[in-house]
Amino acid sequence: MVFLFMILLLLALVSAIGAEVYTQFLLTEAHYLGTTKSLGFAWNVLTFFILYNNLIPISLQVTLELVRFFQAIYINQVGLRNVLL
């Protein structure tokens, strides 16, 4: 899960850098678009982070939460059993 999050963050950063390069070098020659204003690097990172969010499926997140829940129940039962013995 952490590995997937790091890949998602890396993809968002690379895409935001690409968007900045595109805005600075290629859009300056597109006079027919009028004046183009960059929204900022952080805004681009957030935009691409949201766009690539499907990289981590919801089912994986739900499954991990269920596993944590059942592990917590198991740990509590084993701990209670050791206390009673």
MDTraj code that builds the backbone (N, CA, C; nanometers):
import mdtraj as md
import numpy as np

residues = "MET VAL PHE LEU PHE MET ILE LEU LEU LEU LEU ALA LEU VAL SER ALA ILE GLY ALA GLU VAL TYR THR GLN PHE LEU LEU THR GLU ALA HIS TYR LEU GLY THR THR LYS SER LEU GLY PHE ALA TRP ASN VAL LEU THR PHE PHE ILE LEU TYR ASN ASN LEU ILE PRO ILE SER LEU GLN VAL THR LEU GLU LEU VAL ARG PHE PHE GLN ALA ILE TYR ILE ASN GLN VAL GLY LEU ARG ASN VAL LEU LEU".split()
xyz = np.array([
    [0.0827, -0.1183, 0.0000],
    [0.0000, 0.0000, 0.0000],
    [0.0879, 0.1257, 0.0000],
    [0.1916, 0.1246, 0.0810],
    [0.2825, 0.2395, 0.0856],
    [0.3559, 0.2529, -0.0478],
    [0.3937, 0.1401, -0.1059],
    [0.4614, 0.1410, -0.2350],
    [0.3716, 0.2022, -0.3433],
    [0.2445, 0.1642, -0.3440],
    [0.1509, 0.2213, -0.4409],
    [0.1314, 0.3712, -0.4197],
    [0.1283, 0.4130, -0.2931],
    [0.1150, 0.5559, -0.2637],
    [0.2373, 0.6327, -0.3129],
    [0.3551, 0.5759, -0.2938],
    [0.4772, 0.6426, -0.3411],
    [0.4785, 0.6526, -0.4937],
    [0.4332, 0.5481, -0.5609],
    [0.4252, 0.5529, -0.7073],
    [0.3255, 0.6595, -0.7513],
    [0.2131, 0.6671, -0.6818],
    [0.1122, 0.7685, -0.7125],
    [0.1684, 0.9087, -0.6939],
    [0.2396, 0.9303, -0.5870],
    [0.3004, 1.0610, -0.5614],
    [0.4072, 1.0932, -0.6655],
    [0.4883, 0.9948, -0.7018],
    [0.5912, 1.0149, -0.8035],
    [0.5297, 1.0493, -0.9389],
    [0.4241, 0.9777, -0.9766],
    [0.3558, 1.0077, -1.1024],
    [0.2969, 1.1480, -1.1030],
    [0.2386, 1.1887, -0.9906],
    [0.1818, 1.3230, -0.9810],
    [0.2905, 1.4290, -0.9926],
    [0.4049, 1.4070, -0.9292],
    [0.5152, 1.5038, -0.9371],
    [0.5716, 1.5133, -1.0787],
    [0.5932, 1.3989, -1.1423],
    [0.6468, 1.3984, -1.2786],
    [0.5491, 1.4662, -1.3745],
    [0.4209, 1.4389, -1.3584],
    [0.3213, 1.5002, -1.4447],
    [0.3123, 1.6509, -1.4223],
    [0.3238, 1.6945, -1.2973],
    [0.3201, 1.8376, -1.2678],
    [0.4429, 1.9079, -1.3261],
    [0.5580, 1.8428, -1.3204],
    [0.6778, 1.9005, -1.3822],
    [0.6577, 1.9110, -1.5332],
    [0.6011, 1.8058, -1.5930],
    [0.5719, 1.8092, -1.7365],
    [0.4731, 1.9186, -1.7722],
    [0.3732, 1.9405, -1.6886],
    [0.2764, 2.0471, -1.7134],
    [0.3425, 2.1842, -1.7054],
    [0.4334, 2.2023, -1.6110],
    [0.5044, 2.3308, -1.5998],
    [0.5931, 2.3549, -1.7218],
    [0.6634, 2.2506, -1.7657],
    [0.7484, 2.2633, -1.8846],
    [0.6627, 2.2954, -2.0059],
    [0.5508, 2.2270, -2.0186],
    [0.4601, 2.2516, -2.1310],
    [0.4081, 2.3950, -2.1289],
    [0.3700, 2.4422, -2.0112],
    [0.3176, 2.5783, -1.9986],
    [0.4249, 2.6816, -2.0299],
    [0.5457, 2.6623, -1.9806],
    [0.6511, 2.7618, -1.9965],
    [0.7064, 2.7679, -2.1382],
    [0.7210, 2.6535, -2.2023],
    [0.7900, 2.6520, -2.3316],
    [0.6984, 2.6393, -2.4523],
    [0.5909, 2.5672, -2.4411],
    [0.5078, 2.5427, -2.5583],
    [0.3860, 2.6343, -2.5678],
    [0.3319, 2.6767, -2.4562],
    [0.2139, 2.7620, -2.4606],
    [0.2474, 2.9083, -2.4872],
    [0.3735, 2.9456, -2.4745],
    [0.4094, 3.0852, -2.5019],
    [0.3959, 3.1169, -2.6505],
    [0.4067, 3.0162, -2.7356],
    [0.3941, 3.0377, -2.8793],
    [0.2492, 3.0273, -2.9271],
    [0.1586, 2.9874, -2.8407],
    [0.0183, 2.9726, -2.8777],
    [-0.0547, 3.1035, -2.8512],
    [-0.0290, 3.2028, -2.9345],
    [-0.0884, 3.3350, -2.9151],
    [-0.2399, 3.3335, -2.9312],
    [-0.2938, 3.2384, -3.0031],
    [-0.4376, 3.2298, -3.0271],
    [-0.5160, 3.1895, -2.9024],
    [-0.4473, 3.1421, -2.7997],
    [-0.5144, 3.1064, -2.6752],
    [-0.5315, 3.2262, -2.5832],
    [-0.4711, 3.3358, -2.6160],
    [-0.4731, 3.4510, -2.5267],
    [-0.3679, 3.4337, -2.4198],
    [-0.3813, 3.5058, -2.3149],
    [-0.2819, 3.4935, -2.2074],
    [-0.3158, 3.3704, -2.1237],
    [-0.2166, 3.2887, -2.1056],
    [-0.2341, 3.1700, -2.0219],
    [-0.1606, 3.1923, -1.8909],
    [-0.2302, 3.1611, -1.7833],
    [-0.1718, 3.1797, -1.6510],
    [-0.1568, 3.0435, -1.5854],
    [-0.0392, 3.0152, -1.5350],
    [-0.0150, 2.8899, -1.4659],
    [-0.0787, 2.8964, -1.3271],
    [-0.1425, 2.7871, -1.2868],
    [-0.2078, 2.7832, -1.1560],
    [-0.1102, 2.7546, -1.0434],
    [0.0081, 2.7133, -1.0775],
    [0.1080, 2.6846, -0.9755],
    [0.1406, 2.5366, -0.9693],
    [0.2591, 2.5109, -0.9235],
    [0.3091, 2.3739, -0.9192],
    [0.2297, 2.2881, -0.8216],
    [0.2007, 2.3417, -0.7039],
    [0.1281, 2.2645, -0.6024],
    [-0.0123, 2.2293, -0.6512],
    [-0.0764, 2.3211, -0.7205],
    [-0.2096, 2.2945, -0.7737],
    [-0.2037, 2.1843, -0.8793],
    [-0.1011, 2.1862, -0.9622],
    [-0.0841, 2.0812, -1.0625],
    [-0.0587, 1.9450, -0.9979],
    [0.0216, 1.9421, -0.8918],
    [0.0472, 1.8151, -0.8215],
    [-0.0835, 1.7616, -0.7643],
    [-0.1624, 1.8479, -0.7013],
    [-0.2906, 1.8050, -0.6458],
    [-0.3847, 1.7555, -0.7553],
    [-0.3881, 1.8251, -0.8673],
    [-0.4738, 1.7846, -0.9791],
    [-0.4352, 1.6471, -1.0306],
    [-0.3072, 1.6246, -1.0549],
    [-0.2636, 1.4954, -1.1052],
    [-0.2773, 1.3858, -1.0001],
    [-0.2619, 1.4205, -0.8722],
    [-0.2819, 1.3237, -0.7645],
    [-0.4264, 1.2728, -0.7660],
    [-0.5201, 1.3636, -0.7837],
    [-0.6611, 1.3256, -0.7904],
    [-0.6899, 1.2468, -0.9174],
    [-0.6311, 1.2877, -1.0286],
    [-0.6544, 1.2176, -1.1546],
    [-0.6007, 1.0744, -1.1521],
    [-0.4867, 1.0526, -1.0887],
    [-0.4252, 0.9205, -1.0849],
    [-0.4691, 0.8393, -0.9627],
    [-0.5650, 0.8879, -0.8883],
    [-0.6064, 0.8226, -0.7648],
    [-0.6619, 0.6818, -0.7887],
    [-0.7039, 0.6505, -0.9091],
    [-0.7553, 0.5170, -0.9390],
    [-0.6454, 0.4111, -0.9389],
    [-0.5220, 0.4518, -0.9250],
    [-0.4120, 0.3566, -0.9181],
    [-0.4257, 0.2648, -0.7967],
    [-0.4742, 0.3198, -0.6854],
    [-0.4968, 0.2413, -0.5643],
    [-0.6464, 0.2099, -0.5586],
    [-0.6833, 0.0860, -0.5858],
    [-0.8264, 0.0531, -0.5911],
    [-0.8921, 0.0589, -0.4529],
    [-1.0205, 0.0926, -0.4532],
    [-1.0972, 0.0998, -0.3295],
    [-1.1040, -0.0369, -0.2628],
    [-1.1140, -0.1423, -0.3423],
    [-1.1256, -0.2766, -0.2851],
    [-1.0016, -0.3128, -0.2031],
    [-0.8836, -0.2656, -0.2454],
    [-0.7622, -0.2920, -0.1690],
    [-0.7672, -0.2203, -0.0350],
    [-0.8141, -0.0979, -0.0348],
    [-0.8234, -0.0224, 0.0901],
    [-0.9235, -0.0863, 0.1856],
    [-1.0381, -0.1319, 0.1328],
    [-1.1389, -0.1971, 0.2166],
    [-1.0845, -0.3282, 0.2722],
    [-1.0163, -0.4047, 0.1888],
    [-0.9591, -0.5314, 0.2339],
    [-0.8562, -0.5101, 0.3442],
    [-0.7720, -0.4105, 0.3296],
    [-0.6727, -0.3823, 0.4342],
    [-0.7385, -0.3419, 0.5650],
    [-0.8450, -0.2634, 0.5584],
    [-0.9147, -0.2241, 0.6804],
    [-0.9793, -0.3451, 0.7482],
    [-1.0365, -0.4365, 0.6692],
    [-1.0951, -0.5577, 0.7269],
    [-0.9887, -0.6452, 0.7930],
    [-0.8745, -0.6582, 0.7287],
    [-0.7649, -0.7369, 0.7869],
    [-0.7194, -0.6748, 0.9183],
    [-0.7054, -0.5445, 0.9229],
    [-0.6652, -0.4771, 1.0479],
    [-0.7686, -0.4982, 1.1573],
    [-0.8958, -0.4929, 1.1202],
    [-1.0035, -0.5120, 1.2168],
    [-0.9965, -0.6513, 1.2783],
    [-0.9849, -0.7538, 1.1943],
    [-0.9802, -0.8906, 1.2453],
    [-0.8506, -0.9195, 1.3209],
    [-0.7420, -0.8567, 1.2827],
    [-0.6180, -0.8725, 1.3586],
    [-0.6315, -0.8105, 1.4976],
    [-0.6980, -0.6986, 1.5061],
    [-0.7189, -0.6344, 1.6362],
    [-0.8050, -0.7219, 1.7261],
    [-0.9090, -0.7827, 1.6694],
    [-0.9927, -0.8745, 1.7484],
    [-0.9093, -0.9923, 1.7972],
    [-0.8281, -1.0495, 1.7097],
    [-0.7447, -1.1642, 1.7468],
    [-0.6452, -1.1263, 1.8561],
    [-0.5824, -1.0124, 1.8421],
    [-0.4842, -0.9690, 1.9428],
    [-0.5529, -0.9477, 2.0773],
    [-0.6727, -0.8900, 2.0773],
    [-0.7450, -0.8681, 2.2030],
    [-0.7837, -1.0008, 2.2678],
    [-0.8249, -1.0993, 2.1878],
    [-0.8624, -1.2289, 2.2443],
    [-0.7416, -1.3009, 2.3018],
    [-0.6293, -1.2986, 2.2336],
    [-0.5076, -1.3640, 2.2818],
    [-0.4579, -1.2924, 2.4072],
    [-0.4618, -1.1623, 2.4094],
    [-0.4185, -1.0871, 2.5270],
    [-0.5069, -1.1136, 2.6466],
    [-0.6377, -1.1228, 2.6244],
    [-0.7305, -1.1501, 2.7331],
    [-0.7101, -1.2924, 2.7865],
    [-0.6857, -1.3866, 2.6972],
    [-0.6618, -1.5252, 2.7375],
    [-0.5352, -1.5334, 2.8231],
    [-0.4301, -1.4609, 2.7875],
    [-0.3058, -1.4639, 2.8653],
    [-0.3229, -1.4002, 3.0009],
    [-0.4091, -1.3004, 3.0103],
    [-0.4314, -1.2348, 3.1377],
    [-0.5090, -1.3285, 3.2322],
    [-0.6051, -1.4019, 3.1777],
    [-0.6849, -1.4917, 3.2603],
    [-0.6077, -1.6143, 3.3075],
    [-0.5068, -1.6540, 3.2309],
    [-0.4282, -1.7713, 3.2703],
    [-0.3296, -1.7293, 3.3730],
])
top = md.Topology()
chain = top.add_chain()
for i, resn in enumerate(residues, 1):
    res = top.add_residue(resn, chain, resSeq=i)
    for name in ("N", "CA", "C"):
        top.add_atom(name, md.element.get_by_symbol(name[0]), res)
traj = md.Trajectory(xyz[None], top)
